[in-house]
Structure formats: structure tokens, C-alpha cells
Amino acid sequence: MRAPLSWLRDFAPFDTSEVPTLVAALDDLGLVVERVERVGEGLGDVVVALVEGIDAIPGADRIRLVTVDAGEGPVQVVCGAWNFSPGDLVPLAPVGTVLPGGVQIQRRTMKGATSNGMLCSGQELRLSDDHEGILVLNDVEGARPGIPVAEALGVEPDVVFDITVEGNRPDAWSVAGVARDLAARLRLPFTLPQPAPPPDLGTPVGALATLEIADLDLCPRMVVVVLDGVRVEPSPRWLARRLLLAGMRPINNVVDASNYVMLELGQPTHPYDLDRLGAPGLLVRRARPGETVVTLDGIERTLGTPGRGLGDVGEDCLICDAEGSPVGIGGIMGGESSEISDTTTRVLLEAAYFSPMAIARTSKRLGLRTEASSRFERGCDPWGIDRAVDRFCELLGAPAATGRLDVRGAVPAPLRISVAARRVRAVLGVDIDPEEAASLLEPLGFGAEPERGGLLVTVPTNRPDIRPEPHGVDDVIEEIARTYGYSRIARRRPSWPEPGGLSAYQRERRLVADVMCGVGGLEAWTPSLVDDADHVAMGLDGPAVEVSNPVVKEEAWLRRSMLPGLVRALAWNARRRQGAVRLFEIGVVFSHPGAGGSSRSARVAGSGSKTALLPGERELLSVALASDGDDARSAIAVWRVLEDALRVLEADVVADGSIPGLHPTRAARLQVAGTGATLGSVGEVDPAVASAFGHDPGHGRIGWLEVDLGVLLDPALTPRRPAEARTFSRFPSSDVDVALVVADEVPAARVQAALVAGLSGADRELLESSVLFDVYRGPGMPEGHRSLAYRLRFAAPDRTLTDAEVARLRRLAIEGAAAAGATLR
Amino acid sequence: MTGRDLSGEVAQLEREAADALVAARSTGELEEVQSAVLGRRSPLARAHRVLAGLDPDERRAAGKALHEARTRLETLAAERAKALAAAERAAMLERDRLDLTEVTESEVRSALRRGRLHLVDQTRRELEDVFVAMGFTVAEGPEAETDWYNFEALNIPPAHPARSMWDTFYLELGQPETVLLRTHTSPVQIHLMEERPPPIHAVIPGRCYRRETPDARHLPVFHQIEGLVVDRGITFADLAGTIETFTTAYFGADIHSRLRPGYFPFTEPSAEVEVTCTICRGKGCRTCSWTGWVELAGCGMVDPAVFEAVGIDSEEWSGFAFGLGIDRCAQMRHVIADMRAMVENDVRFLRQF
């Protein structure tokens, strides 16, 4: 909200020369000053000038050369506005003037004509929001060429604080509310002036209008007054200017008075043209399902139907005329039919307290947020209505009917809360004795009487943020802390005996990322919200979880795979000639709870027993390998590095079916040996899928590795090599190279396993390592076969193996390999 | 042969051998010459064998002459070997001479096998490490939640106006607007308090979602780290001290924190944390609107209504919570003008950190 200092000073004597102190105090109270705007300053140099002549500028059809006299002889300025003629009085900003917005006027030449200043619009001077033409001052009393515009208009320099008020402080969302907090902090006296009563019409209000509230739960209190003999006209200049400074456009004296009261006291009111109400008076009731009303903005609103949100059963508070025809949505927006117009003479003013939750629901469902609804849903002061009505009558000045209509239901009364000194200390960690606490609370309007062990606090009804006991105790303590000053509370570093640290999963997840960096991977961050078409394009069947209210349809589903995102990222970079990289991502993918697989159930809001099924979430490592020469082999190589880093005991590479998105003949599942748990997949992105996500086949193959970290990093699912250190023989080892001819359809892993299996018992103990070191296809090989060369390294712990021993081991291994259909080359 | 004859012959042999050693042009050639003039089949060795046939006096004199000649030749050979080796090494070094600035880009690229963590991940680790050193554990939770965990248990009942503080993505699951993508990491607070009895000292990093159109300062998907301490005797003073310790540990000794009143439904009292502007180090600049301070986090004492929702006795236990943006920390530290660079995955951007 925008709070002009001059307005704040209506309530407490703030020092205009201490703006930085005021700003610091407001910030420290939690009323954060986003911006300080100085207005009316800079107007000092702007003077009233008489237009003497207007001439065309050759070659220019939008600007003209204007000759003005500001008492010191003719001055020529170039001007683009056409709303004045010779003989008019206008504001002139001579060269060197700094306008309120900070613009400095300079001598300029346009189309060959020199401009020695600027004629200003109301907006440029921050005097009105009129930017259409120059501000013509002919009607301003006392405007004579040469005198300052500020003097002619009686405009004082002012300071406007642009303040962010937290949602729980509706009381501070008003000029008087800000002044109350600030005065309390600065220990200045705060007074709310008592409005002067309006002239009495002599007719009882009950003779002019009726008031009935049918549904007091939605509207617990409403007050109505009637004014007669109103002349609808522009507001007085001072009032219009305050509205403008506060960011509101003046409309007419009736509407302006209502807005002024809202800005000043925080209580919205609504004026009706009494003669345009179908029947004189108001009836407040629930809207019937499907009932409509045309609001002030000209839009027809349908009411009384339940909304999507939980707890919104479609209860809307409707304001009707005395016969029950809708004339507005209570607390949100008035209706078009009874709007104040130029011909209005009798005004019915309504001021009410609406149920905050009801206003919030209706406003949310209708998507209609107004100055009034924002205040009502946060909670206005049900006992501040009377002052607001008085202030409105005072500002409008028209004669009022005698008395007022006032219907009340269960109106919130002031809370009384016992605040123990012990609790203050327990929450804040400082001792603030009850006497001091009382002196902090009382200027805010709280009552505070000493009682045994603390204070009995009476909470003013303008503070809906303070809850009843027991929780309200802490709310009062916050008020004590706020006015005491957070910065005065001493700091203490707590300590505890329990050690901090990462979980094993978290430590190993870091290791996974580090290993990926070690193989040159760049970590990417691809979208979690995607288009379901991506899943279809990569061949993932079944449903994805849909977002109810997406921003765009391309981001309307939860991702089931990171493949589309990573391939797109590669393609994006390839278009910039930097696509030869390895990208990886560690992130969550989601599964639909209805699609089998994992999901969980959790409690929903409202009654404690209801639950909802939630999507399954898995944390994956996905790697897309597109460096020069990368392919499925690179992917398996990266897996080997990862597998080794995590000490995986044994994992199998199993090509036993198609994997969505991957190359049908170059992909395999990774499976834990023994438990059979699926770790993930490895291979190449299907070239057709890759190009669907923008990858140019000319940029080569994309190796792919995907690992479910929930499986990989759980030692119960993926057994690890024992922690005990292995010891190695100190005697020389012997290498045996074995080249085997094997049919293409037999996986190399099976041959190697058979080779090793040929050695049993003590012989197996002698095998230190076995690796595949060469693959050969070509001349000399039978059709459909290749040569696989393995190197077996043997060593005994206690001696050097003899040639005969090594020869025997070699023979056993080769015999073993025969079981896999391998023959010696 | 007499001893005198032999002496003359030794002198002759020594001269010839010395000439041959000096004439050798490489260490390899020198080794051959050395073997020829000093080895077992050399004339010198043969002359030595002749000594046996001489009478003792002659043998002594000739033997001495032979020994002296051999010693001189061996010294000469060693000197020559050293000189030749030095010359050969000098020649080798000259051949190896390399301009170390003459490295092509492709050679550099082939060496660049070190990848990078995403800036967000790096920042998350740094933040986690600071808190771990302060005695916190690291907890995590799901990204999809119910409105109980994301809102109601945090003292934000359905239709509460405060819900509009978070623009929420709801999911098409269950009753409308009951299942959602978490708008903050705070639901993990509820899980933690439901799952284990106090004391709790945890930080909670994670990905969050808000229904916003991306701009230079906001992404609809972002990362937060949240802290929760529930213990006996925890006060606002402990909160303020913890925030200050973190601030100096993470940003540096010259960066301080201050608290000012704020509003969060799940804390009471609530505070906004401001820290010394990291751009100008508090002197005042555009980033901090010439105040010297920038907003970093929100925090407060755990509201008794939150304790009530999870069944913790707020007379026995008290606690504080705080939350800050991981992405925002990275943005502050690296002066990233537009947050959208974080999700663009431009490898030039990713590689620079």
C-alpha cells in the first residue's frame, strides 16, 4: 500500500525531516518499505506561464512551437500537446528543472526548433493521472504568470511510502493502521480524530430504507445510513490528491469518500443510489444455485455453485434490494444496477463485516479479487464499522437521516488471553518483564493488566491475526517481540549431542554424480512438467499423472522419463555446434498410482480419515552420451565405472526384451545377480526416438544409461563387495591368453562366466583376474562367429606357479568355455 | 720376449688404445672400443698373460707398467663416456624442445574429461555441508503431496486466504485440489515430526513447484533448503544465532544477517532474514536498492498449531524453522541476471562453474 506522510501525520506528529528514521522503523516493524517516493518536490521550479503564441514547425505535423511568458519575457518551447490555445495558463518546467519522476529538463532541438523547457501534463507533475494533454491552470485561483505552480495549487511537497503489508495484518493495511504501529515504535502519541457529525435530515433512517440479514453466518454485521441532497461532483482537490498519492483514481465525491475511508481506516464501504434500488433497503442472503448478478465491471457472474476447491460448497453472500433482487456480491463487488451516477441525490451507504472464509472462497472461485475482498478475507474490524460510516458522512458533508440501521449476529468480541512471563521467555529467549510488555502492547490498542505470573491481555477486534488461547499466546508474544525489536533479541547458537551428517544414500548419490563428472558428464536440469506426447513418442504405454491447472499444455504432465529432456538438451546444444557432450541428470520421475508399480497413500486435508493415492516417485540417474564416437559401448563402459565405484558385487547385462525409447538391438536391462532386481537400462537411444526429440542422426549415436538409485544405493537390493581388504600374492603371476571362437548370438559375458566356471574350488582361488581384451571378426572366422580373446591371470599366495600348473589351469578354463559353445581358435 | 720389449709394447698399445677411445663418437661406439682395448681379448689382456713367462724382477716392472697403463685407459674411458653421455643428452633435449603454447583446441578438448555438477547441485552441496558441520542431518521427501502435508498441517486450512501466497499446481488425482506438487519443502517437516519423536535437527533440500510464468527472477520449478530444529528449550534467540552462524559460514565473515517481522502461517513469531548485500558487501548498490541488505530467507518459531497437528506437546518441545532458495543463493553468488539460464542446459553455461 502507498501511505503519504502528510496523511500519516493526521494521526501522529511524525517528523517530516526524519524520513530515513521512519523507513527504518517501518522495516523493523515488518511493514517493509519497498520504495520511498518524494512528490511535489521539483515542482518548486515549475512555474505558471501564459501562452502567447503557437506556431507550426516546418516539416513537423505532431509538434508545435509555443511561445510562453512566465513573467520574464517570451520563452520558446516545443510541445506535442494540442489541448490549449493562446491566452491559457499552463505549467512551464524551465531548462534545469528536475521533474518528480527524476527527469531533468534539457535544452533540445527538434526539427530545427529549439525547446527551452517543457510544458507539463498533470501526470508529469504527479498531480493527476491525466497524461493526455497539458495541465491547463486557467481556473486555478491565484494562478498568475511567474508564480510557482505548487504555490498556485497549494500543493505541499510530500513523501509516499510504498509499504508491503503481510497478509495477516489487515489492520495495518490502512493509513491509520500504519500510523498506529509507527507511533507505538517511536513512542509518539497516536490519535484517531472523532469525525464531525453530518447535518441531520430530520427523517428517521427507518422511514427511508430497511435492512435485513437472512444469513448472519455469512454477514454477521451490517450498518446502513442514508444521505439526501447529495450533489455528485469531483472531490475537493486535497482529497483527490491524497487518493492519487495512495494510488487510486478519483471518480466522484461519493465513490471517493468511500475509497478514502477504506484507505484511511481499512474498512470497505459501499454506496448505493437509493433511488436505483428496486425497493429501498437491503436484504443480505445466500445466493441461490445459478443465480446471477452483473457486477460494476459489467460482467455477469453466476453464483451459488460449488467450486473445485475443498470446502467450497458454493456459499456466496449476495446483497439484494429490499425485495430480494441481487444488487451486488457482498464484500467483493457492487452491482451495476445501483451504481452512483451523476444524477444520484440519495445515497444509501452500507458498511459490513463479512465472514472472511466465505469471502475468500467466493473471490477465489470467481477469480474476482478487489480492494474490498482482499481486506474482508483477511478480516476487518467488526467494531470499526461505526467510525468508517461517520468518517464517510463527514467527508461527503451531505445531510443524513437520523440514526442508522444496524443488524448484528455473532460478531467477534475482543479476546482475552493470559500471557505468562515464563512463556515469553520460553519463546523469545529473553526476559521482558510484564510491565515492559504491557508498555509495548498498549500503544497498539491492546489492553494489558498484570496478573499472577504475567499479563491478562485484551486483544482489539482489529487484530484477527491473534487467535484465541492457547495458540494466541504466541501471537501476542510475536507482538511483544515486534515492538520490542527483533534486533534487540540476543543471539545464541544452540548445540545438541546428536551428530549431523548425510545418510548413506545421500553420500553415495554424491558419489554417483562425482563418477559421472569423472567420465566427463555435465549435469543438466531438464523439465519435470512435460507433454504426455513425449511419453507416447518414446513408446511408454499407460497413463501419466496430469496437472489440473497447467500454465501451458506442453507442461501438463509429470515426467515418466528424463530421456526426452536430455535428448532435447543435446539437440539444443548441437544446433549451437556444441552437442558433442555427455549429459546426465539425477532427478525424480513419476508413475501414475493407477498404473501398478509403486505409489503411496497419504492423508488429505479436512477430516482426518480421508486419504488419497499419490504418484510413485523414483529417483533416477539418466545419462545421455553424445561425445564423438559415443554409442552403446560407451554406455556400458560408463556403467562399469559406476558399478566399480559403488562396489556392486555382481550385476548382469540382460538383453531380454525391448526397453521403451532404446535401440531394439542395442539395449539391455541391468539386473542384480542373485536378487534379480532391475537396476536400470543401458544401450543406445533408438535413432527414431532421438530424431523425434530433435536429434540430427548425422550427429551420431546417443549412448544411454539409466539407473534407479533407489535400487542401486540400497545394499539390501544390490549387494556390495565385502568391505574387508583383499590381499594379493607377492609371487609373480602368470598370464594366459585364450582366443575363443564363439557364435554371435552367445553373449561375451556368458563365455567369460563359463571360462571362469571351468575352474573350481582351489583352482578358482588361483585366478586373480579375467578380462576380455580383444574382439575379432573377419577373414578366418566362420560366418556368424567372432573371436573373443580373454586374458586370465593366475597367481598362488605361497609360491610361483609352475608352467605345468598354469597349463593345467588353462586347459580347465577352455573346457569350461566349451559349455558356452566356445572353441579354441 | 723380454721385460724391456714388453714395456715398449705396452707404451705402444696404450697410445693406440687411447687414440681409439678418443676417436669414439657415441656412447655405443665407446663401449665397443672399450671392450676392444680393455676387454679379455684385447692386446693389453694378451700382454698381461705374457707376464707369467718373465723372471720376477722383469715381471714386477712390466706388471706395474701394464697396470698403470690400464688404469689410465680406464680413467680416460670413463671421462669419455661421461662427456659423450652429456653431449647425447644435450642433443636429445634439443630434439625434444617443445613450444608449450602450441596446443590445439582438440588436444585440450580431449583432455577435458572432467564434467561438472549443475550449479544448483553444487550450491545444494555447499549449503548441506555448512549445515552438516553445524550438526544438522539432511532429510528429504516426496515432490507430490496431499494438501494435508503441504497446507493444513502447516496451519493453512482449505480456502484460507494465505493459500494464495502459494500458487499451486494440483494433480488430477483424488478429490479436486487434494493432491498437488509441493509448493515448498515444508511438508517434509510434517513427515519428520510424524515419523520420529523429537529431538529433530534437520535440513531439507528439494525441488518445489509454483504455478508461475518463468521470468528473470522466478522459475515454476525451483529448489529450496529448509531447516527444522525441535528440541527442549529452543527459543527465538537460538534461531537468530543459527541464522547468523550459517550466514557467516556460507557467505563469509563480512556478511551478516538481520531479522525483521514477517508472516508465515506455520511459524509464530515469524521473521524475514536479510543479509548483507553480497554484491556491494553492504555499501549499497542497485541489487539491494541502496539499502546494503537483501532478502535471503524466511524463518520463525514453529507454530503451536503445527505441533498440535503432528501430536507434539508444545509445552515440552519448542522449535524453529527456516527456508531459503538454493537457486537464489546461486544467483546471488554468481550474479546470474536471468534464472532461465539455469534450465536451458547450454553446455557453455554448465561448464563454467
Interface residues (C-beta under 8 A of the other chain):
Chain A: D27 D28 L29 G30 V32 R35 E166 G167 N168 R169 R308 G309 L310 G311 D312 P356 M357 A360 R361 K364 E377 R378 R425 A426 V427 L428 G429 V430 D465 R467 P470 H471 D474 D475 I477 E478 A481 R482 Y486 S487 I489 A490 R491 R492 R493 P494 S495 W496 E498 P499 G500 G501 L502 S503 Q506 R510 A513 M516 C517 G518 V519 G520 G521 L522 E523 A524 W525 T526 P527 S528 L529 V545 E546 V547 S548 N549 P550 V551 E555 L558 A569 W572 N573 R576 Q578 V581 R582 L583 F584 I586 G587 V588 F590 P593 R600 A602 R603 V604 A605 G606 K610 T611 A612 L613 L614 P615 E617
Chain B: L112 R113 R114 G115 R116 L117 H118 V120 D121 R125 E128 F131 V132 A133 M134 G135 F136 T137 V138 E140 P142 E143 A144 E145 T146 D147 W148 Y149 F151 E152 P157 P158 A159 H160 P161 A162 S164 M165 F169 Y170 L171 E172 L173 G174 Q175 P176 E177 T178 V179 L181 P199 H201 R207 Y209 R211 E212 T213 P220 V221 V229 D231 G233 I234 T235 F236 A237 D238 A240 G241 T242 E244 T245 R258 L259 R260 P261 G262 Y263 P265 E268 P269 S270 A271 E272 S289 M301 D303 P304 A305 E308 S318 M342 V343 E344 N345 D346 V347 R348 L350 R351
